[in-house]
Amino acid sequence: MGVSNKNAQENTQPKGNKKPLQVLHISKKDTQKKSQEIDNEQTNAQEEIKKENIAIKPQFIKNDSEKEIVESNEKIRDFDISQQDLTKQDLNRPLNFSEQNTDFQLERTVDEFDFDESAFLEALNSHEPIGATGETISGKVIAIESDGLYVDIGGKAPGYMPKKECGLGVITNFKEKFSIGLEMEVLVIKEQNADGMVTVSARALILRQSWEKVSSFAKNGELINVLINGFNRGGLTCDVDGLRGFIPRSQLEDGQDYQSFVGKTLKVAFLEVNPESRKLVLSEKKASLVSKLTSLELGQLIEGEVLAVKPYGFFIDLGGASGLLHQSSLTNGSIRSLREVFREGEIIKALISEIDLEKGRIGLNTALLENSAGELIIDKQKVMQEATDRALKTKALFDKKEQDK
């Protein structure tokens, strides 16, 4: 490989303690052999490591806290798995404690209480609120104050009645009119407050009864006498059982000097009665009409003048009152026009078939005077001449109608 010169080596020897350089003798075959041995050793080492990883499982050292966490997680996992197995039927099924292993025990049962169904209902009724708005209740005065009084109505708290609700108008002798123990009927106008007390009123009850009274009068067509206590631009005002009534000028027999009626008494009929809107309208003219209607009766034969011809019938003047002869009550025959039977200004005879005192309406009938269908069209004069005799034959029909009412 190389030849060393002894003299040259001696001449190049370094000074001091430094070691002399060494020359390596390298062969190509030796280098390849070493490289192969190193690769074999690395391969064997990797195979040994794999065998050790397969054969040996890692072991972790856990302290107590770590063990508790692991156990807790395992329980949660087991619970989630069990919940996934539940079906919809299981969820809807009521719980049955007898099927479960539990230490839960009922300390008491319903049977241990001395409280049956009747006692339970009685307890509920004792706490049920008394006095709904609009309810009428009988009570007894138990205390009187300067601004009102207290009424025992059978509830857990008495009802309170403000002074202005104790009656109509202004009450001057308040403590003299109401005494302890006085029994009275009241109307609940406000439901109970947090203390269980309701507000009651005697005035509201009086007004309700007054509306019921005048509504009945109007339905029956009754007439009343009223005292006129004031007037305005539209008419007169009056008092009707504590209610404010109004008479329009157009409903007066003489509405020219209507202010002069203040302080006088008039006979009137009810034109409109509306408790919801508190509207009470009266009429002197209607009272005159109703007075005439009360002198009439069903089946009575009357004579009057044709005032007007309408598409649905005739209006007949009966001397201060008007009656309607409807086309359905005109004849039993068929007609093309109403004017081929009667004309305006013609005097005719007809039977009274309806009397409505509330609406002030009279219904008339001429078809019942015919002996054959359409006779009134063929021979109207004969029907009118024999009307009195023919009316007697129909009286039995109206008598039966009255009995059926």
Order of alpha helices (4+ residues) and beta strands (2+ residues): alpha-alpha-alpha-alpha-alpha-beta-beta-beta-alpha-beta-beta-alpha-beta-beta-beta-beta-beta-alpha-beta-beta-beta-beta-beta-alpha-alpha-alpha
